[in-house]
């Protein structure tokens, strides 16, 4: 289904730009296709207030994931919204209430934003596992995102996630 949608979107862009010398229009349409693809990341699960979820403040603005990649499939805790995402380190062995994971070079958070910077690394901050039961693990997080492209930083604060877990029996 996803491949069909992508194919149709690409075809529509190609057909609508045929015979047109308006390069800017074709570029704008290509960007629209990329945005549509980013919104529909294959393998993700829609978020809900009672199920899998992630939220935070990015640069002081509220952000909520509309879908997440199951951590067992990706090896990370990743939330997506409109081409933006937050990615956190994941190790099932760390799912212990009270466990603190300090972000550093080899265990960093990721942030992708819809701005000129685009990709940020969170090597300063932490994640704390706050609750684990037979179905879910929850935690909080914060970090300062930085990039090699500039001296700018971005604060990600008041982060919260809930992910499904499978208990080994």
C-alpha positions as CSV (number, residue, x, y, z in Angstrom):
1,X,0.0,0.0,0.0
2,X,2.8,2.4,0.9
3,X,4.8,1.7,-2.3
4,X,1.6,2.4,-4.3
5,X,1.1,5.7,-2.6
6,X,4.7,6.8,-3.2
7,X,4.6,5.6,-6.8
8,X,1.3,7.6,-7.4
9,X,2.8,10.7,-5.8
10,X,6.0,10.5,-7.9
11,X,4.0,9.9,-11.1
12,X,1.7,12.8,-10.4
13,X,4.7,15.1,-10.0
14,X,6.3,13.8,-13.2
15,X,3.1,14.2,-15.2
16,X,2.2,17.6,-13.9
17,X,5.7,18.9,-14.7
18,X,5.8,17.5,-18.3
19,X,5.7,20.2,-20.9
20,X,6.3,22.9,-18.2
21,X,9.4,25.0,-18.2
22,X,8.6,26.2,-14.7
23,X,11.5,24.6,-12.8
24,X,10.4,26.1,-9.5
25,X,7.0,24.5,-9.7
26,X,8.5,21.1,-10.3
27,X,10.9,21.6,-7.3
28,X,8.0,22.6,-5.1
29,X,6.0,19.6,-6.1
30,X,9.0,17.3,-5.4
31,X,9.2,18.8,-1.9
32,X,5.5,18.1,-1.4
33,X,6.1,14.4,-2.4
34,X,9.1,14.2,0.0
35,X,6.9,15.7,2.8
36,X,4.1,13.1,2.1
37,X,6.7,10.3,2.2
38,X,8.1,11.6,5.5
39,X,4.7,11.7,7.1
40,X,4.1,8.0,6.3
41,X,7.2,6.3,7.6
42,X,6.8,2.6,6.8
43,X,6.7,0.3,9.9
44,X,5.5,3.0,12.3
45,X,2.6,2.7,14.7
46,X,0.1,5.6,15.3
47,X,0.4,7.1,18.7
48,X,-2.4,7.5,21.3
49,X,-2.9,8.9,24.7
50,X,-3.3,5.5,26.2
51,X,-0.8,3.6,24.0
52,X,2.6,4.2,22.4
53,X,3.5,7.9,22.6
54,X,6.1,10.5,22.8
55,X,6.0,14.2,23.5
56,X,8.4,17.0,24.3
57,X,9.1,20.7,23.9
58,X,11.5,21.5,21.1
59,X,12.9,25.0,21.5
60,X,10.1,25.8,23.9
61,X,7.3,24.6,21.5
62,X,5.0,21.7,22.2
63,X,5.8,18.7,20.0
64,X,3.9,15.3,19.9
65,X,4.7,12.3,17.8
66,X,1.9,11.1,15.6
67,X,3.6,7.8,15.0
68,X,6.5,5.8,16.5
69,X,8.7,3.0,15.3
70,X,8.5,0.0,17.7
71,X,11.8,-0.1,19.5
72,X,12.3,-3.8,19.0
73,X,12.2,-3.2,15.3
74,X,14.5,-0.1,15.2
75,X,16.8,-0.5,18.2
76,X,15.9,3.0,19.2
77,X,12.9,4.9,20.7
78,X,11.8,7.0,17.7
79,X,8.8,9.4,17.5
80,X,7.8,11.1,14.2
81,X,5.7,14.1,13.3
82,X,5.6,15.8,9.8
83,X,9.1,14.8,8.8
84,X,10.6,15.7,12.2
85,X,11.7,13.0,14.7
86,X,13.2,12.4,18.1
87,X,15.3,9.3,18.6
88,X,16.5,8.0,21.9
89,X,18.9,5.1,22.8
90,X,17.2,1.8,23.5
91,X,18.4,-1.2,25.4
92,X,15.9,-3.5,26.9
93,X,18.3,-4.2,29.7
94,X,17.9,-0.6,30.8
95,X,14.1,-0.9,31.3
96,X,14.4,-0.7,35.1
97,X,12.4,2.0,37.0
98,X,14.8,4.7,38.2
99,X,17.5,3.8,35.7
100,X,19.2,7.0,34.3
101,X,20.8,7.0,30.9
102,X,23.2,9.9,30.4
103,X,23.5,10.9,26.8
104,X,27.0,11.0,25.4
105,X,28.9,10.5,22.2
106,X,28.2,6.7,21.8
107,X,24.7,6.9,23.4
108,X,23.2,10.1,22.1
109,X,19.7,11.4,21.3
110,X,18.8,12.4,17.8
111,X,16.6,15.3,16.6
112,X,15.5,16.1,13.0
113,X,13.8,19.4,12.5
114,X,12.2,21.1,9.5
115,X,14.6,24.0,9.5
116,X,17.9,25.0,8.0
117,X,19.9,22.9,10.4
118,X,17.8,19.7,10.0
119,X,19.9,17.2,12.1
120,X,20.9,17.7,15.7
121,X,22.8,15.4,18.1
122,X,21.9,15.3,21.7
123,X,25.1,14.4,23.6
124,X,24.2,16.5,26.7
125,X,21.1,15.4,28.6
126,X,19.5,12.3,30.0
127,X,16.7,9.8,30.0
128,X,15.1,8.3,33.1
129,X,13.0,5.2,33.1
130,X,10.0,6.1,35.4
131,X,7.7,3.1,35.1
132,X,7.7,-0.5,33.8
133,X,4.9,-3.0,34.0
134,X,4.0,-6.1,32.0
135,X,2.9,-4.1,28.9
136,X,4.6,-0.7,28.9
137,X,7.7,1.2,29.8
138,X,7.7,4.9,30.4
139,X,10.4,7.5,30.8
140,X,11.3,11.1,30.7
141,X,14.1,12.9,28.8
142,X,15.7,16.2,28.0
143,X,18.8,17.2,26.0
144,X,20.6,20.0,24.3
145,X,20.9,19.4,20.5
146,X,24.0,20.6,18.7
147,X,25.3,20.4,15.2
148,X,28.7,20.6,13.4
149,X,27.0,22.9,10.9
150,X,26.8,25.9,13.3
151,X,27.3,27.0,16.9
152,X,23.5,27.0,17.4
153,X,21.9,24.7,20.0
154,X,18.4,23.7,20.6
155,X,16.8,22.6,23.8
156,X,14.5,19.6,24.0
157,X,12.7,19.6,27.4
158,X,9.9,18.0,29.3
159,X,10.1,14.8,27.1
160,X,8.0,11.8,27.9
161,X,7.6,8.4,26.1
162,X,5.7,5.2,26.5
163,X,6.7,2.1,24.6
164,X,5.3,-1.4,24.5
165,X,7.5,-4.1,26.0
166,X,7.6,-7.9,25.8
167,X,8.5,-9.5,29.1
168,X,10.8,-12.5,28.8
169,X,9.2,-15.4,30.7
